[in-house]
Amino acid sequence: MSGTMDEMQSEDYEGVAALWEEVGFWPHVAEDRAWYERALARNPGCALVWREDGRIVGTVVGGWDGLRGWIYHLGVSLGYQGKGLGRALLAKAEARLHARGVGQINLMVDDTNARAEAFYLRAGYEPSPVKTLRKRFV
């Protein structure tokens, strides 16, 4: 890992969106530029990027709803996976959320993404007995 981890900034949007599209997070319902800006403002310091040669190759968005912490969009560019970037980003986001008083962090993994689920299990996450339901307005 020779790059740098930085706090995600408003001006990172294009690079972040390109990475999210590459790894299959984007486009997503209701997660547009306005959502991105609100996420950065609501949880300062909890959204991070990994840069290699100026290019964003990893991201994580940590959020806190006042009750539980959440991890969103932990993603690493395909050519950089397996090098520890995801673990480093996750650990930093967890530490920043914990420092704000978060006692539990939740995240969602697509049912078909066994690789991501295995990654989170190795990182100490455990299956939850709660099933996620959703209602879309857009």
C-alpha positions as CSV (number, residue, x, y, z in Angstrom):
1,M,0.0,0.0,0.0
2,S,1.9,3.0,-1.2
3,G,-1.0,5.5,-1.6
4,T,-2.6,7.8,0.8
5,M,-5.9,7.8,2.8
6,D,-7.6,11.2,2.9
7,E,-11.0,12.5,4.1
8,M,-13.5,12.5,1.2
9,Q,-14.1,16.0,-0.1
10,S,-16.8,17.6,-2.2
11,E,-14.4,18.0,-5.1
12,D,-13.7,14.2,-5.0
13,Y,-17.2,13.5,-6.3
14,E,-16.3,12.7,-9.9
15,G,-13.5,10.3,-8.9
16,V,-15.7,8.7,-6.2
17,A,-18.6,8.3,-8.7
18,A,-16.3,6.7,-11.2
19,L,-15.1,4.2,-8.7
20,W,-18.6,3.4,-7.5
21,E,-19.6,2.8,-11.1
22,E,-16.6,0.5,-11.7
23,V,-17.4,-1.7,-8.6
24,G,-21.2,-1.7,-9.2
25,F,-22.5,0.7,-6.6
26,W,-23.5,3.4,-9.0
27,P,-25.9,4.6,-10.2
28,H,-28.1,3.8,-7.2
29,V,-31.6,5.1,-6.4
30,A,-31.4,8.4,-4.4
31,E,-27.6,8.3,-4.1
32,D,-26.7,11.3,-6.3
33,R,-24.6,14.4,-5.9
34,A,-27.0,15.9,-3.4
35,W,-26.9,12.7,-1.2
36,Y,-23.1,12.7,-1.5
37,E,-22.9,16.3,-0.2
38,R,-25.3,15.6,2.6
39,A,-23.4,12.5,3.7
40,L,-20.1,14.5,3.9
41,A,-21.8,17.3,5.9
42,R,-23.7,15.1,8.3
43,N,-20.7,12.9,9.3
44,P,-17.5,15.0,8.9
45,G,-14.3,13.0,8.8
46,C,-16.1,9.6,8.5
47,A,-16.0,9.4,4.7
48,L,-12.6,8.4,3.3
49,V,-10.8,7.9,0.0
50,W,-7.7,6.0,-0.9
51,R,-5.6,7.6,-3.6
52,E,-2.9,6.1,-5.8
53,D,-1.0,8.5,-8.1
54,G,-3.8,11.0,-7.6
55,R,-6.6,8.6,-8.6
56,I,-9.3,7.5,-6.2
57,V,-9.0,3.7,-5.9
58,G,-10.9,3.1,-2.6
59,T,-13.7,4.6,-0.7
60,V,-15.8,4.2,2.5
61,V,-18.6,6.3,3.8
62,G,-19.3,6.1,7.6
63,G,-22.5,7.4,8.9
64,W,-24.2,7.8,12.2
65,D,-28.0,8.1,12.5
66,G,-27.8,9.0,16.2
67,L,-28.5,5.4,17.3
68,R,-26.2,3.1,15.1
69,G,-23.3,3.6,12.9
70,W,-23.4,2.6,9.3
71,I,-20.9,1.7,6.7
72,Y,-21.7,2.5,3.1
73,H,-19.9,2.1,-0.2
74,L,-16.7,0.4,1.0
75,G,-15.2,-0.2,-2.4
76,V,-11.8,-0.8,-3.9
77,S,-10.9,-0.6,-7.6
78,L,-10.6,-4.1,-9.1
79,G,-6.9,-3.8,-9.8
80,Y,-6.2,-2.8,-6.1
81,Q,-8.3,-5.4,-4.4
82,G,-6.6,-7.9,-2.0
83,K,-3.9,-5.4,-1.0
84,G,-5.3,-4.3,2.3
85,L,-6.9,-1.0,1.2
86,G,-10.4,-2.1,2.1
87,R,-9.3,-3.3,5.6
88,A,-7.5,0.0,6.2
89,L,-10.4,2.1,5.1
90,L,-12.9,0.1,7.1
91,A,-10.7,0.3,10.3
92,K,-10.3,4.1,10.0
93,A,-14.1,4.6,9.4
94,E,-14.9,2.3,12.4
95,A,-12.4,4.2,14.6
96,R,-13.9,7.6,13.7
97,L,-17.4,6.4,14.3
98,H,-16.5,4.8,17.6
99,A,-14.8,8.0,18.7
100,R,-18.1,9.8,18.2
101,G,-19.8,7.4,20.6
102,V,-21.1,4.8,18.2
103,G,-21.6,1.5,20.0
104,Q,-22.7,-0.6,17.0
105,I,-22.0,-0.5,13.3
106,N,-24.4,-2.0,10.8
107,L,-23.9,-2.5,7.1
108,M,-25.7,-4.1,4.2
109,V,-24.3,-6.7,1.8
110,D,-26.0,-7.8,-1.4
111,D,-27.3,-11.4,-1.0
112,T,-25.3,-12.4,-4.1
113,N,-21.9,-11.0,-2.9
114,A,-20.3,-13.8,-1.0
115,R,-16.9,-12.3,-1.3
116,A,-18.0,-9.1,0.4
117,E,-19.8,-11.0,3.1
118,A,-16.6,-13.1,3.8
119,F,-14.6,-9.9,4.0
120,Y,-16.9,-8.4,6.6
121,L,-17.0,-11.7,8.6
122,R,-13.2,-11.7,8.7
123,A,-13.3,-8.1,9.9
124,G,-15.4,-9.1,13.0
125,Y,-18.9,-8.5,11.7
126,E,-21.6,-11.1,12.3
127,P,-24.8,-12.0,10.7
128,S,-27.8,-10.1,12.0
129,P,-31.2,-11.7,12.7
130,V,-32.8,-8.6,11.2
131,K,-34.0,-8.6,7.6
132,T,-33.8,-5.4,5.7
133,L,-37.0,-4.2,3.9
134,R,-37.3,-1.1,1.8
135,K,-39.7,1.3,0.3
136,R,-38.6,3.5,-2.6
137,F,-40.0,6.9,-3.4
138,V,-37.9,7.5,-6.6
